[in-house]
């Protein structure tokens, strides 16, 4: 079954409502909570989220440039790993022109999984060799299937563990029928998970996505 990740805003207007949303999504069974690109400090935001959630993985956005201050990155990662009881994942961007190995080394030392952002086949191949997964930007089911097949073949040839995550971003479906269709298409392609933006309709579909009735009265506080 395809997993669901939810991208939360990184800018907090009301802390109580924000953390209530995170807690509700965690209770609804999302695999992971991600953050937008801009806003407040992601480590501090996810430290707060860690305190009110217990199962969802917390994906911290980092870049290859963060490894230029390895002690700071190591300390932040170790702290958030402890606060979340080991639920941290590093989402690494900016690996197209620079080698991500320094960041990946720090993650391995902290027993933390890594997902590399990829926009093309070359980046996906780099992720296959070095990371635990790849995050494609708006990748179709067909393209995701091709990425997965080539990635697993590459990892088999190099003797690496074939456990590999493939994630892609998607828009929030307009109704439960489209929700079921979206999940089915990516599941058949072998995709690990879909990343959707936080939306007033999303929590209800997570709880009742296989039901035909409309429960749009249930909303996230952010809506």
C-alpha positions in Angstrom: 0.0 0.0 0.0 1.3 3.4 -0.9 2.3 5.5 2.1 1.2 9.1 2.6 3.4 12.0 3.6 2.0 15.5 4.4 3.8 18.7 3.7 3.1 21.2 6.5 3.7 25.0 6.2 7.0 26.0 7.8 5.6 29.3 8.9 3.5 29.1 12.1 0.7 31.5 12.8 -1.0 29.8 15.8 1.2 27.3 17.6 -1.7 25.5 19.2 -3.6 25.0 16.0 -0.4 24.0 14.1 0.5 21.3 16.6 -3.1 20.1 16.8 -3.0 19.6 13.0 0.3 17.6 13.3 -1.2 15.5 16.0 -4.4 14.8 14.0 -2.4 13.8 11.0 -0.2 11.5 13.1 -3.3 9.9 14.6 -4.8 9.4 11.1 -1.8 7.2 10.2 0.4 9.3 7.9 3.8 7.9 7.3 5.7 11.2 7.5 5.5 14.9 8.0 7.4 17.2 5.7 7.9 21.0 5.6 7.6 23.7 3.1 10.8 25.3 1.7 10.5 28.7 3.5 9.5 29.8 7.0 10.7 29.2 10.5 13.7 27.1 11.5 12.8 23.6 10.4 14.7 21.9 13.3 12.8 24.0 15.9 9.5 23.4 14.1 10.0 19.7 14.0 11.1 19.6 17.6 7.7 21.0 18.6 6.0 18.5 16.3 8.0 15.6 17.8 6.6 16.4 21.2 2.9 15.9 20.1 3.3 13.0 17.7 4.4 9.4 18.2 4.5 7.5 14.9 5.0 9.7 11.9 8.5 10.2 10.6 9.8 13.7 10.6 11.6 14.8 7.4 14.1 17.6 7.9 15.0 19.6 4.8 18.7 20.0 4.5 21.1 20.7 1.7 24.6 19.7 0.8 25.8 23.1 2.1 24.7 22.1 5.7 27.7 19.7 5.8 30.0 22.7 5.7 29.2 23.0 9.4 29.3 19.3 10.4 29.4 19.8 14.1 26.2 21.9 14.1 24.4 19.5 11.8 25.5 16.5 13.9 24.3 18.2 17.1 20.9 19.2 15.6 20.3 15.7 14.2 21.2 14.0 17.4 18.9 16.3 19.4 15.9 15.8 17.1 16.5 12.0 17.0 16.4 11.9 20.8 13.3 14.1 21.0 11.4 12.1 18.3 12.6 8.7 19.5 14.4 8.0 16.3 11.8 9.2 13.7 14.0 11.7 11.8 14.7 11.4 8.1 16.9 13.8 6.2 15.5 15.2 2.9 18.6 16.3 1.1 18.4 18.9 -1.7 21.0 20.6 -3.8 22.9 17.3 -4.6 22.9 17.9 -8.3 26.2 19.7 -8.5 27.9 18.7 -5.2 28.5 15.3 -3.8 26.0 14.6 -0.9 28.4 12.2 0.9 29.3 14.4 3.9 25.6 14.8 4.8 24.9 11.1 4.2 27.9 10.2 6.4 26.5 12.3 9.3 23.1 10.6 8.8 24.6 7.1 8.9 26.4 7.9 12.1 23.1 8.9 13.6 21.3 5.9 12.2 19.1 8.2 10.2 17.6 7.4 6.7 18.2 9.8 3.8 16.1 10.8 0.8 17.7 12.7 -2.0 15.6 15.2 -4.1 15.9 14.3 -7.8 14.8 16.2 -10.9 16.3 13.9 -13.5 17.7 10.5 -14.1 21.2 11.5 -13.2 20.1 12.7 -9.7 18.0 9.5 -9.3 21.1 7.4 -10.1 23.1 9.3 -7.5 20.5 8.6 -4.9 20.5 5.0 -5.9 24.2 4.7 -5.1 24.3 6.7 -1.9 20.9 7.3 -0.2 18.0 5.3 1.2 15.5 6.8 -1.3 14.7 9.5 -3.8 12.1 12.3 -3.9 10.9 13.2 -7.4 9.1 16.4 -8.1 5.7 15.7 -9.7 6.8 12.4 -11.2 4.1 10.5 -13.1 3.4 6.9 -12.2 5.1 5.7 -15.4 8.2 7.7 -14.8 8.3 6.6 -11.2 8.1 3.0 -12.3 11.1 3.5 -14.6 13.1 5.2 -11.8 12.3 2.3 -9.4 13.3 -0.4 -11.9 16.5 1.2 -12.9 17.4 2.1 -9.3 16.8 -1.4 -8.0 18.8 -2.9 -10.8 21.7 -0.5 -10.1 21.7 -1.4 -6.4 21.6 -5.1 -7.2 24.6 -4.8 -9.5 26.5 -2.9 -6.8 25.5 -5.3 -4.0 23.5 -2.8 -2.1 20.4 -3.4 -0.1 17.4 -3.2 -2.5 15.2 -1.6 0.1 14.8 1.8 -1.5 12.1 4.5 -1.1 10.6 6.4 -4.1 8.5 9.4 -3.2 6.7 11.9 -5.4 4.6 15.0 -4.8 1.0 15.2 -5.7 -1.9 17.6 -5.4 -4.8 16.9 -3.0 -7.5 15.0 -4.8 -10.9 16.7 -5.2 -13.0 13.7 -3.9 -12.6 10.2 -2.5 -13.0 8.6 -5.9 -10.0 10.5 -7.3 -8.2 9.8 -4.0 -8.6 6.0 -4.5 -7.5 6.3 -8.2 -4.4 8.3 -7.3 -3.3 5.9 -4.7 -4.0 2.9 -6.9 -2.0 4.3 -9.9 1.1 5.0 -7.8 0.8 1.7 -5.8 0.8 -0.3 -9.1 3.9 1.7 -10.2 5.7 0.5 -7.0 6.0 3.9 -5.5 6.7 4.0 -1.8 4.7 7.2 -1.0 3.0 10.4 -2.0 3.6 13.8 -0.5 0.6 16.0 -0.4 0.2 19.5 1.0 -1.8 20.1 4.2 -5.4 20.9 3.1 -8.8 21.1 4.8 -10.0 18.1 2.8 -7.0 15.9 3.5 -7.6 14.7 7.1 -11.1 13.5 6.2 -9.8 11.6 3.2 -7.1 10.0 5.2 -9.7 8.8 7.7 -12.5 7.9 5.3 -10.8 7.7 1.9 -12.5 4.4 1.0 -16.0 5.6 1.9 -18.4 7.1 -0.7 -20.0 9.7 1.6 -18.7 13.3 1.9 -17.4 14.3 5.3 -16.0 17.7 4.4 -17.2 19.1 7.7 -14.0 17.7 9.3 -11.2 20.2 8.7 -7.7 20.8 9.7 -7.3 23.9 11.9 -5.0 25.4 9.3 -8.0 25.4 6.8 
